[in-house]
Amino acid sequence: MGDFLIFILVGLIAGFLASRVVTGKGRGWFWDIVIGILGAIIGGWLAGLLNISIGFGVFGRIVIAFVGAVILLLIWRLLFGRHKKPK
């Protein structure tokens, strides 16, 4: 149960920070957790692919999740961003 709560907390922190960096505001606690968890999956996959290992316990997990969440939000913005309508 403790690991699950740490996973949620890491997702919340990473998702909130990534949302603030990419969009300038948080998206609400639920979506920040979802973004952070998906970011952790993406970041962990990329770190493994690039053979990168970050220690530092929970802090390292937050860094990996943050990087993955930023990538996720940038891809989301690229695919579904607001497009200005031509006049």
Secondary structure as GFF3:
##gff-version 3
##sequence-region A 1 87
A	DSSP	alpha_helix	2	23	.	.	.	ID=ss1
A	DSSP	alpha_helix	29	49	.	.	.	ID=ss2
A	DSSP	alpha_helix	57	80	.	.	.	ID=ss3
###
